Amino acid sequence: MSRAAARRRARRAILYIGRADRGEAWARITRAEAPDLEVRVFPDIGEPEEIAYLAAWTIPPGLIARLPNLRAVFSVGAGVDQLDVAAIPPALPLTRMIEPGLVSDIAGYAAMAALMLQRRIPDYLEQARSGTWHPLPAPPTAETPAGVLGLGVLGQAAAGALSRFGFPVLGWSRTPRQIPGIACCAGVDGLDTLLARSRILICLLPLTRETRGILNGTVFARLPRGAGLVNLGRGGHLEEADLLAALDSGQLSAAVLDVFETEPLPPTHPFWTHPRIIVTPHIGAVTTNEGGIAALLANIRRFECGERPEGEIDRARGY
């Protein structure tokens, strides 16, 4: 290939919109790993007709219309609910991030949070604030069923991690699934079954019109009294006032929350000071620079070979 031809091919570009430090790292790694592609960090678009792929957390209004040769859009998050999907032309494939490090992080966080609830760590944190030394009885994991809402890639990873720690695991999805070692439930009746048995409820659902607000007072009332909650999905899944009421009544014993409707969580938010809530700042899974760009480049290669990219979104379902 001539030098001029190589330069022309290198102008097949990925436009990245997100954290500038990540974009710079992705550009550096791509120069070494995929010199036929170029990563540009928004707002440095360069020649718009050279942008073939868009990798973004959010997309400024009107941007896509300025990119005449755009072939696909890749969310840099585990979901696409942060995007205005209606503004992305239906002909453009839309894909969410599936990265091995992200999957293992979610599984580890889910297991950590479930073990904290099973071992009554929120009680011990409250005791620590008053200098109280008082061991508390805790049921073994084998007697603490854990219910996982959502059995996609992340939900299955979390369910597997919980099972390895000895929790009996139930999993719920919109449509029936069969997963070895997991008691799978589906549909309205399946949700009733899972809630009735779950001493710990873990949300890893995608955020859609149907799932927004699913963690609400009605659902909490169907759990065994004193159950614990872990939200690793999205803040929009949770009705915040209902959670506070359920904790204050004792219907729920404690909650571990990593995602919130408003992020960063405002300093005056009652979750910060509630003695039965553990807050973490959306760190349940953090895509590494190396893992994220490797997953993106692998998906672009699949796309260019005529294969379906991993994590491609079904727009009718929203995930």
C-alpha positions, -999 to 999 in steps of 0.1 A, spaced: 0 0 0 14 34 -9 19 60 17 -9 82 3 -33 52 4 -23 44 39 -31 80 49 -65 79 32 -74 47 50 -62 61 84 -88 88 80 -116 63 87 -122 78 121 -140 71 154 -154 102 171 -153 98 209 -175 119 232 -169 115 269 -141 120 294 -112 138 277 -85 117 295 -102 85 283 -104 98 248 -68 106 247 -59 72 260 -81 55 234 -65 76 207 -30 65 218 -39 28 221 -56 28 187 -26 43 170 -6 13 182 -33 -14 179 -53 -4 149 -34 21 128 -61 19 100 -85 37 124 -81 71 141 -98 82 173 -108 119 175 -120 134 208 -150 157 206 -152 186 198 -122 179 175 -143 164 147 -118 172 119 -134 164 85 -169 153 93 -171 130 63 -142 109 77 -162 99 108 -174 63 104 -181 55 140 -194 74 170 -185 62 206 -203 83 231 -218 86 266 -242 113 253 -246 129 219 -250 167 214 -283 175 195 -278 178 157 -243 161 157 -253 130 138 -268 150 110 -233 165 105 -217 131 99 -227 120 64 -208 87 65 -215 75 100 -220 37 100 -227 28 137 -231 43 171 -215 27 202 -225 36 238 -195 37 261 -217 26 290 -233 -7 298 -267 7 287 -281 33 263 -307 49 286 -285 80 288 -288 85 251 -317 101 232 -322 69 211 -351 85 192 -325 110 177 -304 82 163 -316 72 128 -331 37 128 -307 26 100 -277 31 123 -268 1 144 -267 10 181 -245 -10 205 -238 -9 243 -205 -16 259 -197 -52 269 -162 -54 283 -149 -84 304 -136 -61 332 -169 -44 335 -187 -78 338 -163 -91 365 -166 -58 384 -204 -60 385 -202 -97 396 -178 -88 424 -198 -58 436 -230 -78 437 -214 -106 457 -198 -80 481 -231 -61 486 -250 -93 492 -225 -106 517 -225 -72 535 -263 -75 539 -262 -111 549 -235 -104 575 -254 -74 588 -226 -49 580 -250 -19 580 -259 -28 616 -222 -29 625 -215 4 608 -243 19 629 -229 4 661 -194 17 652 -207 53 652 -217 49 689 -187 27 699 -210 -3 705 -195 -39 705 -224 -63 700 -221 -94 678 -254 -101 659 -268 -134 646 -267 -138 609 -282 -166 588 -258 -185 566 -257 -178 529 -274 -211 522 -305 -198 541 -304 -164 524 -320 -166 489 -309 -138 466 -331 -126 437 -315 -110 407 -337 -88 385 -323 -89 350 -306 -119 334 -285 -103 307 -247 -105 306 -243 -86 338 -272 -102 357 -259 -137 348 -224 -128 360 -238 -115 393 -260 -146 397 -230 -169 391 -209 -150 417 -237 -152 443 -241 -189 437 -204 -195 442 -207 -179 477 -235 -203 486 -266 -181 481 -296 -199 466 -301 -177 436 -333 -168 417 -333 -148 386 -360 -129 368 -363 -118 332 -390 -106 308 -389 -138 288 -381 -173 301 -345 -184 304 -327 -216 315 -294 -210 334 -277 -239 352 -278 -234 390 -302 -205 388 -339 -207 395 -352 -187 366 -385 -169 367 -402 -148 340 -433 -126 336 -457 -113 362 -461 -146 380 -424 -153 380 -417 -119 396 -442 -127 424 -423 -160 430 -389 -143 431 -400 -115 454 -417 -139 478 -385 -158 483 -358 -132 481 -341 -121 513 -318 -99 492 -330 -83 460 -304 -71 434 -315 -50 404 -295 -53 372 -323 -45 348 -319 -22 318 -337 11 323 -368 12 299 -403 26 301 -414 -7 316 -387 -9 343 -386 27 354 -397 29 390 -399 -9 394 -382 -7 428 -412 7 446 -433 3 477 -455 -24 461 -425 -45 452 -409 -39 486 -441 -51 503 -439 -84 485 -405 -92 498 -400 -110 531 -400 -85 560 -364 -74 567 -351 -81 532 -322 -61 518 -319 -42 485 -290 -37 461 -294 -14 431 -267 -18 404 -290 -10 375 -299 27 371 -312 54 395 -344 56 376 -353 21 387 -358 33 423 -387 52 438 -366 70 465 -394 80 488 -407 44 488 -373 31 498 -370 55 527 -405 45 539 -397 8 536 -365 12 556 -381 33 583 -410 8 587 -386 -22 589 -400 -38 558 -365 -35 543 -335 -39 566 -309 -20 546 -299 -10 511 -267 -8 491 -270 18 463 -245 25 435 -267 44 411 -290 74 415 -315 95 396 -293 125 401 -255 120 399 -235 131 416 -258 126 445 -265 160 460 -248 166 494 -281 173 511 -298 141 499 -312 120 527 -295 88 514 -261 102 527 -271 102 563 -297 74 565 -282 47 589 -296 19 568 -282 30 534 -247 24 521 -239 48 492 -211 43 466 -206 68 438 -214 47 407 -183 26 409 -199 -8 406 -182 -13 373 -156 10 357 -144 3 322 -106 5 319 -91 24 291 -75 -7 277 -105 -29 281 -129 -3 267 -110 4 235 -103 -33 230 -140 -41 232 -149 -12 209 -123 -21 182 -134 -58 184 -170 -47 178 -159 -25 148 -141 -55 133 -172 -76 137 -193 -50 121 -169 -46 92 -168 -84 86 -206 -84 84 -211 -100 119 -235 -87 145 -217 -66 171 -218 -77 207 -244 -58 227 -264 -45 197 -296 -29 210 -331 -41 200 -348 -7 198 -382 -22 203 -372 -35 237 -348 -7 246 -319 -29 254 
